[in-house]
């Protein structure tokens, strides 16, 4: 084969590869962010697809979708995916569960770790705390209800500090604005400047399933499905487990 033919053949193969490569736009809440960031570069390398992801809070995710922003894949809590399916924003039957996370507790790095070993101990810790951080996401919604069920909602009301959507609770713990804080284990357990105390006691723990869904109207459904298959494969499980999440 002449050099001219070789160059032409190589160019044809390259164009064929590029033609099959998709540019995926993903909108995701932050609980799965660290595991996802670890996995996606290998997916891009293996498939040639390019993935651009916006990570933000639940409220902002909903706001972006309501405003008509276009994406190919959505990742957030399972119940939220179901709501978007009902609203016609996500393709019915496309929900895939990625991982589950419980609610964790953290304090500023170097601060004494409070006792949260039992529900009663947690209650005493909360009553003694000067300030309590929580999020606008599923963990924040849950702990506000938990405080009510524990009968301490009125006592802690003046201590509560809620982060804006998309802002990690770890940031206000690390700065000292919140003495103690609650968020998904995957978001809090490795946050810089925070000492992770542990998960909520088993009898008051709440696990949230985080899922993906194909956004209605996408032209890249096949590539989006391939990404979901990659991040839910057995080989991907370790990335979630090291962040305190249970795959599936």
C-alpha positions in Angstrom: 0.0 0.0 0.0 1.4 3.4 -0.9 1.9 6.1 1.7 -0.9 8.1 0.2 -3.3 5.1 0.6 -2.1 4.5 4.1 -2.8 8.1 5.0 -6.2 8.0 3.4 -7.1 4.8 5.2 -5.9 6.2 8.6 -8.0 9.3 8.0 -11.1 7.3 7.2 -10.7 5.3 10.5 -10.2 8.5 12.4 -13.3 10.1 10.9 -15.3 6.9 11.6 -14.2 7.0 15.3 -15.0 10.7 15.6 -18.4 10.1 14.0 -19.3 7.6 16.7 -18.1 9.8 19.6 -20.7 11.7 21.5 -20.6 14.8 23.6 -22.6 14.1 26.7 -24.0 16.7 29.0 -24.7 15.5 32.5 -26.5 17.3 35.4 -25.8 15.8 38.8 -26.3 16.5 42.4 -23.2 16.1 44.6 -23.6 12.9 46.6 -22.1 10.7 43.9 -19.6 13.4 42.7 -16.3 12.0 44.0 -16.9 8.4 42.8 -18.2 9.7 39.5 -15.2 11.9 38.9 -12.9 8.9 39.5 -14.8 6.8 36.9 -15.6 9.1 34.1 -12.1 9.7 32.7 -11.7 5.9 32.0 -15.1 5.9 30.3 -14.0 8.7 28.1 -10.7 7.0 27.3 -12.5 3.6 26.5 -15.3 5.1 24.4 -14.0 8.3 22.9 -17.1 10.1 24.2 -16.6 13.5 25.9 -18.5 14.1 29.1 -19.3 17.5 30.5 -20.9 17.5 34.0 -22.5 20.2 36.1 -22.5 19.4 39.8 -24.9 21.4 41.9 -27.5 21.1 44.7 -31.0 19.5 44.4 -32.8 22.8 44.4 -30.6 24.3 41.7 -30.8 21.1 39.7 -34.6 21.4 39.7 -34.4 25.0 38.8 -32.1 24.4 35.8 -34.5 21.7 34.4 -37.5 24.0 35.0 -35.7 26.8 33.1 -35.3 24.5 30.1 -31.6 23.8 30.2 -30.8 20.8 28.1 -28.9 17.8 29.3 -28.5 14.1 28.2 -28.4 12.4 31.7 -29.6 13.4 35.1 -28.2 12.1 38.4 -29.9 12.8 41.7 -32.0 11.1 44.4 -34.2 8.3 43.2 -37.4 10.0 44.3 -36.4 13.1 42.5 -35.8 11.1 39.3 -39.2 9.6 39.7 -40.7 13.1 40.0 -39.0 14.2 36.8 -40.3 11.1 35.0 -43.8 12.1 36.0 -43.2 15.6 34.8 -42.0 14.4 31.4 -38.4 15.6 31.9 -36.9 12.1 32.2 -37.6 9.1 30.0 -40.0 6.6 31.7 -38.2 3.3 32.5 -34.7 4.9 32.3 -34.1 5.2 36.0 -31.0 3.2 37.1 -30.0 3.2 40.8 -26.3 4.0 41.2 -25.6 3.9 45.0 -27.1 4.5 48.5 -25.7 6.8 51.1 -26.6 7.3 54.8 -26.4 10.6 56.7 -23.2 11.4 58.4 -22.0 13.8 61.1 -18.8 15.9 61.1 -17.0 18.5 63.2 -14.1 20.9 62.5 -10.8 19.1 62.1 -9.1 18.9 65.5 -12.3 19.5 67.5 -13.4 17.0 70.1 -15.6 14.3 68.5 -19.1 14.3 70.2 -20.9 11.2 71.2 -23.5 10.1 68.6 -23.4 6.4 69.4 -27.0 6.3 70.4 -30.1 8.4 69.6 -30.1 9.7 73.2 -26.4 10.6 73.0 -27.1 12.3 69.6 -29.9 14.3 71.2 -27.7 15.5 74.1 -24.9 16.4 71.6 -27.3 18.5 69.6 -28.7 20.3 72.6 -25.2 21.1 73.7 -24.0 22.3 70.3 -23.7 26.0 69.6 -24.5 25.7 65.9 -25.7 23.0 63.6 -25.2 22.8 59.8 -27.4 21.1 57.3 -28.1 21.1 53.6 -31.0 21.9 51.3 -30.8 18.3 49.9 -32.3 15.0 51.0 -30.1 14.8 54.1 -31.2 18.3 55.2 -34.9 17.5 54.7 -34.4 14.3 56.7 -32.6 15.8 59.7 -35.1 18.6 60.1 -37.8 16.0 60.4 -35.6 14.0 62.7 -35.2 16.9 65.1 -39.0 17.2 65.3 -39.4 13.5 66.0 -36.7 13.7 68.7 -38.7 16.5 70.3 -35.9 19.1 70.1 -37.0 21.1 67.1 -37.8 24.2 69.1 -34.6 24.0 71.2 -32.3 23.8 68.2 -34.1 26.1 65.8 -32.0 29.1 66.7 -28.8 27.1 66.1 -29.5 25.9 62.6 -27.4 27.0 59.7 -28.5 25.8 56.2 -26.1 26.0 53.3 -27.3 27.4 50.0 -28.0 24.8 47.3 -24.8 23.4 45.9 -22.7 24.4 48.9 -21.3 21.6 51.0 -22.1 21.5 54.7 -18.4 20.6 55.2 -17.5 24.2 54.2 -19.3 25.8 57.1 -18.0 23.1 59.5 -14.4 23.7 58.3 -14.8 27.5 58.7 -16.2 27.2 62.2 -19.5 28.6 61.3 -21.2 25.4 62.3 -19.9 23.4 65.3 -21.5 20.2 64.0 -23.0 19.3 60.7 -25.0 16.7 58.8 -24.8 15.6 55.2 -24.6 12.5 53.1 -21.7 10.3 54.2 -20.2 10.5 50.7 -20.1 14.3 50.8 -18.9 14.7 54.4 -16.6 11.9 55.3 -13.6 13.1 53.3 -14.2 16.8 53.3 -11.0 18.9 53.9 -11.0 20.6 57.2 -13.6 18.3 58.7 -13.2 15.3 61.1 -15.8 12.7 60.3 -17.6 11.6 63.5 -19.6 8.8 61.9 -23.1 7.9 60.6 -26.3 8.5 62.4 -27.3 5.8 64.9 -28.9 2.8 63.1 -32.3 3.4 64.6 -32.6 6.9 63.1 -30.5 6.5 60.0 -31.9 7.3 56.6 -30.5 5.9 53.4 -31.0 7.8 50.1 -30.7 6.0 46.8 -29.1 8.1 44.1 -30.1 7.3 40.6 -29.7 8.3 36.9 -32.3 9.0 34.3 -32.1 9.7 30.6 -33.3 13.2 29.9 -36.3 13.3 27.5 -35.5 14.6 24.0 -31.8 13.8 24.1 -30.1 12.7 20.9 -27.4 10.9 22.8 -29.5 8.3 24.7 -27.2 5.4 23.6 -24.0 7.2 24.9 -25.8 8.1 28.1 -26.9 4.5 28.6 -23.3 3.4 28.0 -22.1 5.8 30.7 -24.6 4.5 33.2 -23.6 0.9 32.4 -20.0 1.8 32.9 -20.5 3.5 36.4 -22.7 0.7 37.6 -20.5 -2.2 36.4 -19.0 -4.4 39.1 -15.6 -2.9 38.5 -16.9 0.5 39.5 -18.3 -0.5 42.9 -15.0 0.2 44.7 -15.2 3.9 43.8 -18.5 4.2 45.6 -17.6 2.1 48.5 -14.5 4.1 49.4 -16.8 7.1 49.7 -19.1 5.3 52.2 -21.7 4.4 49.6 -23.3 1.1 48.9 -23.4 0.4 45.1 -26.8 -0.3 43.5 
